[in-house]
């Protein structure tokens, strides 16, 4: 009986040790399983993070490309705006020049109208003076003339010019013979044939015709 006790104790110790070892192995296996599951989950999470990171990277590249396109578009629009602004400034400058030319033309037209009215008044005054001077001068008697003389007796005055002269109040040869330089300029401005009076020597012709029709003195 005393000899069996150590064996029994040894068996108990061995069983206890085996139990501890088995428990440790079981706990180690469970721990390894938990670690493996945890590692698998971490791996899945890491893969998901890498996938999300790749997606974010692609989105970042797209955003960078969009940003670059937006910058290029803004640059092009800025150039177009500068071009349009330059064209607008040039058009405004042209419009101002055209407006100044129009104003100058209006001023010239106004001056021309004023000068025309002045010349018309001068012509009327000269015609009145000519008529008044003619009234105070003894006119040749019809019997003393070689024939009826009118403004058409002057070479270069046809029916059309005679009608224009009649509108201006000139119907007799004496009126043309009495024209001076101012009257010639004023009358020339009213006719549609500028320079005709001096070129065809109306005044000289009229004076010569009147001199031819003036009766000679009996004493001569």
C-alpha positions, 0 to 999 in steps of 0.5 A, spaced: 500 500 500 505 504 501 508 503 494 502 504 490 501 511 493 507 514 489 505 511 483 498 514 484 501 521 485 505 520 479 499 518 475 495 524 478 501 529 476 501 526 469 494 526 468 494 533 471 500 535 466 497 532 460 490 536 462 494 542 463 498 541 456 492 539 453 488 545 455 494 549 453 494 546 446 486 547 446 487 554 448 493 556 443 489 553 438 483 557 439 488 563 440 491 561 433 484 561 430 482 567 433 488 570 431 487 567 424 480 570 424 482 577 426 488 577 421 483 575 415 478 580 417 484 585 418 486 583 411 479 584 408 479 591 411 486 592 408 484 590 401 477 594 402 482 600 404 486 599 398 480 598 394 477 605 397 484 608 396 485 606 389 478 609 388 480 615 391 486 616 387 482 615 381 477 620 383 483 625 385 486 624 378 479 625 375 478 631 379 485 634 377 484 633 370 477 637 371 481 642 374 486 643 369 480 643 364 477 648 368 483 652 368 484 651 361 477 653 359 478 659 364 484 661 360 481 661 353 475 665 356 479 670 359 483 671 352 476 671 348 474 676 353 480 680 352 479 680 344 472 682 345 474 687 349 479 690 344 474 689 339 469 693 343 474 699 344 476 699 337 469 699 335 468 705 340 474 709 337 471 708 330 464 710 332 467 716 336 471 718 330 465 717 325 461 721 330 466 727 330 466 726 322 458 727 322 459 733 327 464 736 322 460 734 316 453 737 320 457 744 321 460 744 314 453 743 312 450 748 316 456 753 314 454 752 307 447 753 308 449 760 312 453 762 306 448 760 301 443 764 305 448 770 305 450 769 298 442 769 296 441 775 300 447 779 297 445 777 290 438 780 291 441 786 294 445 786 288 440 785 283 436 791 287 441 795 286 442 794 279 435 795 278 435 801 282 441 804 278 438 802 271 432 806 273 436 812 274 440 811 267 437 813 261 435 807 257 436 807 249 430 807 246 427 801 242 427 805 236 435 806 237 436 798 237 438 794 232 433 789 234 430 786 240 436 784 245 435 779 251 440 775 256 439 770 250 443 774 246 449 773 249 453 767 247 453 761 251 446 762 254 441 758 252 434 757 254 435 753 260 440 758 263 435 764 261 430 760 265 435 760 271 437 767 270 429 769 270 428 765 276 434 770 280 430 776 277 435 777 271 431 778 265 435 784 261 441 785 258 443 791 262 443 787 269 448 782 266 452 788 264 452 791 271 454 785 274 461 786 279 465 781 282 461 780 288 455 779 284 458 774 279 460 770 285 453 770 288 450 769 281 455 763 280 453 760 286 446 759 284 447 757 277 448 749 276 454 751 271 459 754 276 464 758 272 460 759 266 459 767 267 467 769 267 469 763 262 464 765 257 465 773 258 457 774 259 459 781 262 463 783 256 459 780 251 453 784 254 457 791 255 459 790 247 452 788 245 449 795 249 455 799 246 453 796 239 446 798 240 447 805 243 445 811 238 451 815 236 451 822 237 449 827 231 455 831 233 459 825 231 
